[in-house]
Amino acid sequence: MSQLLRQKWALKQTALNLFLTIPNSWTAEMMAHSGFDALTLDMQHGLISVDSALHMLQAITTTPTVPFVRLPWNEPSIIMKMLDAGAAGLICPMIDTAEEAAQFARACRYPPEGIRSFGPIRARLLEEDDYFQVANRQVLAFAMIETASSLHMLEAIAATPGLDGLFVGPFDLSVSLGLKRLADIHDPILNDALKSVLASCKRHRLVPAIYTGSMAHAAELAAMGFQLISPGDDTGILADGARQKLAALRKSIK
């Protein structure tokens, strides 16, 4: 399920992940074949429902690309449903405390490590070995760090059993910190926050991840030490491509 990413991280390589916001299996399949290491179905801010998520997960697994889901919230029933549907990893938004991180992580794991209910209706088809025997080791759980409160509780969150990584949401984090420039990694306050996340991840052997809307920032973030970088989403790629094509056409047609 998550072997491709784990292999890259073991070699200290940076993995690239794209967020999917369009509720369509064809666009998901096309993006999966484009070569990203992972794709994340954005059920928080994207337009994706549970029904469309299933079809998109099926489309992504026509390739080696690792399918993630960003959850709409830290709620056990949707956590378990997405894992049962075949998500290899989950990203949970707005984690403010160690207690919330533990609630998320435990919902991702079968007993005795957690409280996940057994019933991997589709997930069992994706694993050659017995799914139950490998799921607790294979499923990736990322807690989002995107509030001033989460920064205050960073060490306690990072120490939560069952977490695989911390995922920085720089836009919400900038808003929470009262910064005027959103997601500007050169802002001293945000930059210090990113360094704190990287340091906590190193201490607790977690994978540091981040979203960025800037291609220019992606290389800098990789150099800083982030191992899972998300340089935008499918909506942005579609809009940018359309604008570039149209601008070229208008320039060529007098």
Protein Blocks (a to p, Z undefined) as FASTA:
>chain_A
ZZmmmmmmmnopacdddddfbdcfklmmmmmmnopabdcddfklmmcdfklmmmmmmmmm
mpmbdcddddfbdcfklmmmmmmnopabdcdehifbfklmmmmmmmmpccfkbmcdchif
klmmmpmbafklmmmmmpccddddfbfklmmmmmmmmmpghiabdcddfklmmmmnopab
ghiakbmklmmmmmmmmmmmmmnopacddddfbfklmmmmmmnopabdcebjfklmmmmm
mmmmmmmmmmmmZZ
